[in-house]
Amino acid sequence: MNWITGLLSKHSRNIHLILVVALSLVLVLVQGPKSISSRVSQAIQGSLYYPFLKIKSSFRNASVRAADLDRLREMLAESREKLFMCLEIQRENERLQGALGFKPPAGYRLTPANVVYITGLGAQLPISAVINRGVDDSILIDMPVMNQDGLIGRVAFVMGNSATIQLLTDPSNQVAARLVSSRQMGIVKYLAHGGMVLDNFPSQADVKVGDTVISSGLGDVYPAGLPVGTVTKVSYPENEPFCRIELKPAADIRSLEEIFILKPEQ
């Protein structure tokens, strides 16, 4: 017995290896070669196709995320458009609310109109505007045009359903005007490179920054009392009988949308 124990102790590693091989052969004989080859084939196929499956899955997930991103962008664009529409409606309501409290001068009634487009001498100096009212609405040449802020111009040309307005920014358009405070009169005109001025105003007359200038009613075009502008600067050239008065227009002529035509009640 001692020699057997010694033999087993000396060759234990070899004996273990022989037992493992024997058990493996038994398993092969029991399960059959087809099962083993099938498992080996599955292992090989899995190891080969797994990276491609991962790539395919990644592409599928990326396409889903891209579609979701496109939908989000579309929703964002729609929301932005709705927001702009709401803001535009709000601005229009504010303009109309301001116009509701506007009353025409005595002897006139208001005919509302919309500005279709504005033309001018370059982008910085509009001189005329086309509106959506004309002869069909009893609009005539020389009718005054204004909005709730002040005087804009006069009707210069009329067609069936449209008319052209000569704006105050047209250098050839002049308005007889006066100061509200001193009642001293002058001529309002627009200089192509100098802005709106009150011309022919005596140097010795009383005028200061902030004074309001209104139409005087002379000339049979513009009725008296329409706001024209506000004095922003007064200068006195040497040896000149008239001072130079710069004005800020009462109405923002560069951003016209809704206007009113003054029609005599008669």
C-alpha positions as CSV (number, residue, x, y, z in Angstrom):
1,M,0.0,0.0,0.0
2,N,2.8,2.3,0.7
3,W,4.2,2.0,-2.8
4,I,0.7,2.8,-4.2
5,T,0.4,5.9,-2.1
6,G,3.8,7.0,-3.1
7,L,3.1,6.5,-6.8
8,L,-0.2,8.5,-6.6
9,S,1.6,11.3,-4.8
10,K,4.4,11.3,-7.3
11,H,2.2,11.4,-10.4
12,S,-0.8,13.3,-9.1
13,R,-0.7,16.0,-11.8
14,N,-0.6,13.4,-14.6
15,I,-3.4,11.5,-13.0
16,H,-5.5,14.7,-12.8
17,L,-4.8,15.4,-16.5
18,I,-5.8,11.9,-17.5
19,L,-9.0,12.1,-15.5
20,V,-10.0,15.4,-17.2
21,V,-9.3,14.0,-20.7
22,A,-11.3,10.9,-19.9
23,L,-14.3,12.9,-18.6
24,S,-14.1,15.0,-21.8
25,L,-14.2,11.9,-24.0
26,V,-17.1,10.6,-22.0
27,L,-19.1,13.9,-22.6
28,V,-18.3,13.8,-26.3
29,L,-19.5,10.2,-26.6
30,V,-22.7,11.0,-24.6
31,Q,-23.6,14.3,-26.4
32,G,-22.4,13.4,-29.8
33,P,-20.1,15.3,-32.2
34,K,-23.0,17.4,-33.7
35,S,-23.8,19.1,-30.3
36,I,-20.1,20.0,-29.9
37,S,-19.8,21.3,-33.4
38,S,-23.0,23.3,-33.0
39,R,-21.7,24.9,-29.8
40,V,-18.4,25.7,-31.4
41,S,-20.2,27.1,-34.5
42,Q,-22.4,29.3,-32.3
43,A,-19.4,30.6,-30.4
44,I,-17.6,31.4,-33.6
45,Q,-20.7,33.1,-35.2
46,G,-21.4,35.0,-32.0
47,S,-17.8,36.3,-31.9
48,L,-17.9,37.3,-35.6
49,Y,-21.3,38.8,-35.9
50,Y,-21.5,40.5,-32.5
51,P,-19.6,43.6,-33.5
52,F,-21.8,44.0,-36.6
53,L,-24.9,43.7,-34.5
54,K,-23.6,46.4,-32.2
55,I,-22.9,48.7,-35.1
56,K,-26.4,48.0,-36.6
57,S,-28.0,48.7,-33.2
58,S,-26.0,51.9,-32.9
59,F,-27.1,53.1,-36.4
60,R,-30.7,52.3,-35.5
61,N,-30.5,54.2,-32.2
62,A,-28.8,57.1,-34.0
63,S,-31.5,57.3,-36.7
64,V,-34.2,57.3,-33.9
65,R,-32.4,60.2,-32.1
66,A,-32.0,62.1,-35.4
67,A,-35.8,61.7,-36.1
68,D,-36.5,62.9,-32.6
69,L,-34.2,65.9,-33.1
70,D,-35.9,66.8,-36.4
71,R,-39.3,66.6,-34.6
72,L,-38.1,68.9,-31.8
73,R,-36.7,71.3,-34.4
74,E,-40.0,71.4,-36.2
75,M,-41.9,72.0,-33.0
76,L,-39.5,74.7,-32.0
77,A,-39.9,76.4,-35.4
78,E,-43.7,76.2,-35.1
79,S,-43.6,77.6,-31.5
80,R,-41.3,80.5,-32.7
81,E,-43.7,81.3,-35.5
82,K,-46.7,81.4,-33.2
83,L,-44.8,83.6,-30.8
84,F,-43.9,86.1,-33.5
85,M,-47.6,86.1,-34.6
86,C,-48.7,86.8,-31.1
87,L,-46.2,89.6,-30.7
88,E,-47.3,91.1,-34.0
89,I,-51.0,90.9,-32.9
90,Q,-50.1,92.5,-29.6
91,R,-48.3,95.4,-31.3
92,E,-51.2,95.9,-33.7
93,N,-53.7,95.9,-30.8
94,E,-51.5,98.6,-29.1
95,R,-51.5,100.7,-32.2
96,L,-55.3,100.3,-32.7
97,Q,-56.0,101.1,-29.0
98,G,-54.0,104.3,-29.4
99,A,-55.9,105.2,-32.5
100,L,-59.3,104.6,-30.8
101,G,-58.7,107.6,-28.6
102,F,-57.6,109.8,-31.5
103,K,-60.2,112.5,-32.6
104,P,-60.0,114.3,-35.9
105,P,-59.9,118.1,-36.1
106,A,-63.2,120.0,-36.2
107,G,-64.9,119.8,-39.5
108,Y,-63.1,116.6,-40.6
109,R,-63.8,112.8,-40.3
110,L,-61.3,110.0,-40.4
111,T,-61.0,107.4,-43.1
112,P,-58.5,104.6,-42.0
113,A,-56.1,103.1,-44.5
114,N,-53.2,100.7,-44.5
115,V,-49.8,101.5,-46.0
116,V,-49.0,99.0,-48.8
117,Y,-45.4,100.1,-49.4
118,I,-43.1,103.1,-49.1
119,T,-40.8,104.5,-51.7
120,G,-38.0,107.1,-51.3
121,L,-34.6,108.4,-52.2
122,G,-32.6,105.5,-50.9
123,A,-33.3,103.6,-47.7
124,Q,-32.8,106.5,-45.4
125,L,-35.3,109.0,-46.9
126,P,-38.8,107.9,-47.7
127,I,-40.7,110.4,-49.7
128,S,-44.0,108.7,-50.6
129,A,-46.3,105.9,-49.5
130,V,-49.0,103.9,-51.3
131,I,-52.2,103.1,-49.4
132,N,-55.1,100.8,-50.0
133,R,-57.7,103.6,-50.4
134,G,-58.6,105.6,-53.6
135,V,-61.3,107.1,-55.7
136,D,-63.7,104.3,-54.7
137,D,-63.4,105.5,-51.1
138,S,-64.0,109.2,-52.1
139,I,-60.3,110.0,-51.6
140,L,-59.2,113.2,-53.3
141,I,-55.9,114.9,-54.0
142,D,-54.5,117.2,-51.3
143,M,-56.4,115.5,-48.5
144,P,-54.3,115.6,-45.3
145,V,-52.9,112.3,-44.0
146,M,-51.9,111.6,-40.4
147,N,-51.9,109.0,-37.6
148,Q,-52.5,109.3,-33.9
149,D,-49.0,110.8,-33.4
150,G,-49.1,113.6,-35.9
151,L,-49.1,114.9,-39.5
152,I,-47.7,112.5,-42.2
153,G,-48.3,114.3,-45.5
154,R,-51.0,114.7,-48.2
155,V,-52.7,112.8,-50.9
156,A,-50.7,113.4,-54.1
157,F,-52.1,110.9,-56.6
158,V,-55.3,108.8,-56.6
159,M,-56.5,105.7,-58.5
160,G,-59.5,103.5,-58.1
161,N,-58.5,101.6,-55.0
162,S,-55.2,103.1,-54.1
163,A,-53.5,106.4,-53.6
164,T,-50.0,107.9,-53.2
165,I,-49.1,110.0,-50.2
166,Q,-46.5,112.7,-50.4
167,L,-44.8,112.4,-47.0
168,L,-43.4,115.2,-45.0
169,T,-39.9,113.7,-45.6
170,D,-40.2,114.7,-49.2
171,P,-37.9,117.9,-49.5
172,S,-40.5,119.4,-51.9
173,N,-43.3,119.1,-49.4
174,Q,-43.6,122.2,-47.1
175,V,-46.0,122.9,-44.3
176,A,-47.0,126.3,-42.9
177,A,-46.5,125.9,-39.1
178,R,-46.3,127.8,-35.8
179,L,-45.1,127.3,-32.3
180,V,-47.7,126.4,-29.7
181,S,-46.1,128.6,-27.1
182,S,-45.3,131.9,-28.9
183,R,-47.6,131.4,-31.9
184,Q,-44.7,132.6,-34.1
185,M,-44.9,131.1,-37.6
186,G,-42.5,129.5,-40.0
187,I,-42.2,126.9,-42.7
188,V,-41.5,123.2,-41.9
189,K,-39.5,121.4,-44.5
190,Y,-37.3,118.3,-44.7
191,L,-33.7,118.6,-45.8
192,A,-32.2,115.6,-47.5
193,H,-29.1,115.7,-45.4
194,G,-30.3,117.8,-42.5
195,G,-33.6,116.3,-41.3
196,M,-36.7,118.3,-40.5
197,V,-36.3,122.0,-39.8
198,L,-38.5,125.1,-39.1
199,D,-37.4,127.6,-41.7
200,N,-38.0,131.4,-42.0
201,F,-38.2,131.8,-38.2
202,P,-37.0,135.2,-37.0
203,S,-34.0,135.2,-34.8
204,Q,-35.5,137.6,-32.3
205,A,-38.6,135.3,-31.8
206,D,-39.0,133.3,-28.6
207,V,-38.2,129.6,-29.1
208,K,-36.6,126.9,-27.0
209,V,-35.8,123.2,-27.1
210,G,-38.9,121.1,-26.4
211,D,-41.4,123.6,-28.0
212,T,-44.2,121.9,-30.0
213,V,-44.7,122.8,-33.6
214,I,-48.2,122.5,-35.2
215,S,-49.7,123.3,-38.6
216,S,-51.0,126.9,-38.9
217,G,-53.8,126.2,-41.3
218,L,-52.4,128.5,-44.0
219,G,-52.2,127.2,-47.5
220,D,-55.6,125.4,-47.7
221,V,-54.1,121.9,-47.5
222,Y,-53.4,121.1,-43.8
223,P,-55.9,122.2,-41.2
224,A,-54.7,124.1,-38.2
225,G,-53.5,122.4,-35.0
226,L,-52.0,119.2,-36.3
227,P,-48.8,118.1,-34.5
228,V,-45.8,118.4,-36.8
229,G,-42.8,118.1,-34.6
230,T,-40.8,119.1,-31.5
231,V,-37.9,121.5,-31.3
232,T,-34.6,119.6,-30.6
233,K,-32.0,122.3,-31.4
234,V,-31.9,126.1,-31.9
235,S,-28.9,127.9,-33.5
236,Y,-28.3,131.5,-34.5
237,P,-26.1,132.0,-37.5
238,E,-24.2,135.3,-37.5
239,N,-25.6,138.1,-39.7
240,E,-28.7,136.1,-40.5
241,P,-32.2,137.4,-39.9
242,F,-33.5,133.8,-39.3
243,C,-32.4,131.2,-36.7
244,R,-32.0,127.6,-37.5
245,I,-34.5,125.3,-35.7
246,E,-34.2,121.5,-36.0
247,L,-37.3,119.3,-35.3
248,K,-38.1,115.8,-34.4
249,P,-41.1,114.7,-36.5
250,A,-44.2,114.0,-34.4
251,A,-45.0,110.8,-36.4
252,D,-42.4,108.2,-37.2
253,I,-42.7,108.2,-40.9
254,R,-40.2,105.4,-41.4
255,S,-42.4,102.9,-39.8
256,L,-45.9,103.7,-41.0
257,E,-48.6,101.0,-41.0
258,E,-52.1,102.3,-40.2
259,I,-52.9,105.9,-41.1
260,F,-55.9,108.2,-41.4
261,I,-57.1,110.4,-44.2
262,L,-58.8,113.6,-43.1
263,K,-62.0,114.1,-45.2
264,P,-64.0,117.3,-44.9
265,E,-67.4,116.6,-43.4
266,Q,-69.0,118.6,-46.2
